[in-house]
Structure formats: C-alpha cells, structure tokens
Amino acid sequence: MKLKSISLSGYKSIESTNEAEIRFRDVTVLLGANGVGKSNLVSFFSMLNYMMTGALQTYIAEKGYADAFLYFGAKATRQIHAKLTFGDEQATDTYQFTLTQRLATF
C-alpha cells in the first residue's frame, strides 16, 4: 500500500479552520514560496515516526511543547487533526487522529 493523501489542520503553519489535503502520486514534488509550509509537512512525518515508536511526549518536549506545533500557538489553536489514506488496487485504509493540548490543573 502507498500513501495516497494526507489531510491536516492545526499543525504549525497549516490553518486549524481549513483542512489542507495533499494528494500523493508515484512521484510527488513540493514547490512553493518560502514560508508556505513545505518544511512543516516534512516535520509532520518526523512527528509521525516518534508517535509510532512511542516517543511522542519526548519529541514534543524537545521541540518546544504545544506552542511549537499548534497553528499560531496554544492560545489560538486547541488541536491538530490528521487523516492519512493508504491504498492500492485492492483496498484503501484510512487512519486519523486528533492531538489536543492537555491543560494543566493545579
């Protein structure tokens, strides 16, 4: 199965109100001006890697906590939502998740 698409919202420079969808083909090239989110998409894959190895909490702490990952920081955005679609000629699998900032209570 190949990655067919990603829908993402609330992650770094990707707005939380409009989900960005990126469709992948056999060869996908990311082009765009500086500051439009190309590197942020690549960093999303790095975050996924940490999630799959059980080290997401460590990754978030090392990279700057919620403000570093949420669109315009934790005061403006409460969650990151992602949907990844994989497929081939026979089947399609979709995985989705939402990461929400846990507010500290004292």
Secondary structure, DSSP 8 states (H G I E B T S, - for coil): -EEEEEEEESBTTS-SSS-EEEE--SS------TTSSHHHHHHHHHHHHHHHTT-HHHHHHHHTHHHHHBTT-TTT--EEEEEEEEE-SS-EEEEEEEEE------
